Amino acid sequence: MRESLRQKMIEVCDKKIEQKGPTVGLSFYAFFANKNDDPVLLMEAAQWWIAKHKLDHFEKAAKIKQMVERKD
């Protein structure tokens, strides 16, 4: 995963946790605007989320942040 996506995922997780608490869930779509302006990056996130880690559609933001920080 490219570093820019990793940083974006951490920032979004931090923001969601701050807004809604430590049990908030999110999907990989949370890292992108409603308009799909970067399909390659979206597919990179989907590959990491779905194919590599076989995560559910919604996962806890804290879990995702921890995985990203560990560079899983």
Backbone as CSV, one residue per row, in Angstrom:
resi,resn,N_x,N_y,N_z,CA_x,CA_y,CA_z,C_x,C_y,C_z
1,MET,0.849,-1.177,0.000,0.000,0.000,0.000,0.891,1.235,0.000
2,ARG,0.533,2.171,-0.857,1.345,3.396,-0.910,1.175,4.219,0.374
3,GLU,2.199,4.962,0.696,2.241,5.723,1.955,1.131,6.766,2.031
4,SER,0.797,7.395,0.917,-0.262,8.412,0.947,-1.611,7.809,1.343
5,LEU,-1.895,6.598,0.877,-3.137,5.925,1.257,-3.083,5.523,2.722
6,ARG,-1.957,5.022,3.161,-1.779,4.643,4.567,-2.048,5.839,5.488
7,GLN,-1.481,6.990,5.159,-1.676,8.183,5.978,-3.136,8.645,5.951
8,LYS,-3.752,8.589,4.780,-5.165,8.980,4.661,-6.037,8.077,5.520
9,MET,-5.778,6.774,5.511,-6.561,5.833,6.304,-6.424,6.125,7.793
10,ILE,-5.217,6.416,8.241,-4.989,6.730,9.655,-5.722,8.017,10.034
11,GLU,-5.633,9.036,9.189,-6.313,10.307,9.463,-7.824,10.125,9.551
12,VAL,-8.391,9.388,8.621,-9.844,9.177,8.620,-10.252,8.374,9.851
13,CYS,-9.506,7.342,10.183,-9.824,6.553,11.382,-9.778,7.431,12.633
14,ASP,-8.729,8.241,12.759,-8.611,9.145,13.911,-9.815,10.081,13.995
15,LYS,-10.188,10.655,12.864,-11.313,11.592,12.837,-12.615,10.910,13.231
16,LYS,-12.872,9.730,12.692,-14.109,8.997,13.004,-14.149,8.604,14.475
17,ILE,-13.021,8.142,15.006,-12.950,7.755,16.419,-13.194,8.972,17.303
18,GLU,-12.603,10.105,16.938,-12.787,11.332,17.707,-14.254,11.779,17.685
19,GLN,-14.892,11.677,16.536,-16.278,12.125,16.384,-17.293,11.189,17.037
20,LYS,-17.086,9.881,16.895,-18.134,8.927,17.265,-17.729,7.911,18.317
21,GLY,-16.496,7.959,18.768,-16.057,7.052,19.817,-15.294,5.844,19.303
22,PRO,-14.724,5.072,20.232,-13.810,3.991,19.877,-14.453,2.774,19.203
23,THR,-15.759,2.698,19.215,-16.417,1.532,18.610,-16.996,1.822,17.230
24,VAL,-16.716,2.991,16.680,-17.265,3.363,15.376,-16.738,2.427,14.289
25,GLY,-17.630,2.078,13.375,-17.247,1.242,12.247,-17.163,2.070,10.977
26,LEU,-16.448,1.537,9.988,-16.365,2.189,8.688,-16.057,1.151,7.624
27,SER,-16.252,1.548,6.379,-15.890,0.695,5.249,-14.733,1.357,4.511
28,PHE,-14.155,0.661,3.546,-13.029,1.262,2.828,-13.463,2.447,1.988
29,TYR,-14.755,2.569,1.737,-15.258,3.751,1.017,-15.097,5.034,1.839
30,ALA,-14.935,4.917,3.142,-14.797,6.091,4.013,-13.559,6.918,3.673
31,PHE,-12.619,6.338,2.957,-11.372,7.022,2.650,-11.421,7.802,1.338
32,PHE,-12.618,7.837,0.724,-12.758,8.455,-0.591,-13.975,9.364,-0.634
33,ALA,-13.936,10.353,-1.509,-15.079,11.231,-1.733,-16.171,10.443,-2.455
34,ASN,-17.382,10.948,-2.426,-18.484,10.276,-3.108,-18.215,10.134,-4.603
35,LYS,-17.525,11.095,-5.170,-17.159,11.011,-6.578,-15.876,10.196,-6.699
36,ASN,-15.908,9.163,-7.513,-14.752,8.299,-7.678,-13.755,8.960,-8.620
37,ASP,-12.898,9.812,-8.048,-11.945,10.553,-8.868,-10.562,9.900,-8.938
38,ASP,-10.375,8.790,-8.233,-9.103,8.074,-8.298,-9.369,6.568,-8.223
39,PRO,-9.833,5.964,-9.321,-10.199,4.550,-9.294,-9.028,3.621,-8.980
40,VAL,-7.820,3.983,-9.343,-6.660,3.138,-9.050,-6.432,3.063,-7.539
41,LEU,-6.526,4.199,-6.873,-6.350,4.227,-5.420,-7.495,3.499,-4.716
42,LEU,-8.699,3.669,-5.214,-9.853,2.955,-4.651,-9.637,1.445,-4.765
43,MET,-9.164,0.985,-5.895,-8.913,-0.445,-6.081,-7.781,-0.931,-5.187
44,GLU,-6.805,-0.088,-4.943,-5.722,-0.451,-4.023,-6.266,-0.657,-2.610
45,ALA,-7.139,0.236,-2.181,-7.760,0.094,-0.862,-8.644,-1.146,-0.811
46,ALA,-9.411,-1.381,-1.859,-10.288,-2.557,-1.917,-9.458,-3.841,-1.891
47,GLN,-8.365,-3.867,-2.618,-7.477,-5.038,-2.637,-6.970,-5.340,-1.229
48,TRP,-6.509,-4.300,-0.536,-5.991,-4.472,0.822,-7.096,-4.955,1.762
49,TRP,-8.272,-4.342,1.672,-9.392,-4.602,2.580,-10.041,-5.958,2.314
50,ILE,-10.364,-6.218,1.048,-11.165,-7.392,0.692,-10.301,-8.610,0.361
51,ALA,-9.401,-8.451,-0.589,-8.639,-9.600,-1.057,-7.545,-10.029,-0.074
52,LYS,-6.773,-9.083,0.420,-5.651,-9.422,1.295,-6.108,-9.827,2.693
53,HIS,-7.015,-9.031,3.290,-7.381,-9.268,4.690,-8.752,-9.903,4.890
54,LYS,-9.536,-9.996,3.809,-10.866,-10.615,3.878,-11.721,-10.030,5.006
55,LEU,-11.687,-8.696,5.094,-12.452,-7.993,6.124,-13.914,-7.880,5.718
56,ASP,-14.773,-7.746,6.715,-16.189,-7.499,6.462,-16.353,-6.107,5.850
57,HIS,-17.546,-5.851,5.325,-17.798,-4.543,4.712,-17.555,-3.419,5.719
58,PHE,-18.057,-3.581,6.942,-17.816,-2.597,7.999,-16.927,-3.219,9.063
59,GLU,-15.910,-2.469,9.457,-14.985,-2.879,10.517,-14.782,-1.707,11.465
60,LYS,-14.328,-1.998,12.656,-14.049,-0.950,13.634,-12.875,-0.097,13.152
61,ALA,-13.033,1.203,13.245,-11.981,2.129,12.818,-10.689,1.882,13.597
62,ALA,-10.806,1.571,14.885,-9.619,1.326,15.706,-8.847,0.110,15.195
63,LYS,-9.557,-0.926,14.768,-8.919,-2.128,14.225,-8.184,-1.802,12.929
64,ILE,-8.832,-1.059,12.045,-8.216,-0.700,10.768,-6.980,0.156,10.996
65,LYS,-7.092,1.138,11.875,-5.945,2.011,12.168,-4.768,1.188,12.680
66,GLN,-5.035,0.273,13.566,-3.977,-0.575,14.119,-3.324,-1.422,13.016
67,MET,-4.119,-1.988,12.137,-3.582,-2.800,11.040,-2.720,-1.961,10.104
68,VAL,-3.196,-0.767,9.793,-2.464,0.122,8.885,-1.150,0.569,9.522
69,GLU,-1.191,0.904,10.799,0.036,1.325,11.482,1.070,0.200,11.560
70,ARG,0.591,-1.032,11.677,1.504,-2.190,11.702,2.006,-2.553,10.309
71,LYS,1.379,-1.933,9.297,1.693,-2.206,7.895,1.392,-3.647,7.525
72,ASP,0.256,-4.134,8.028,-0.221,-5.479,7.672,-0.526,-5.564,6.200
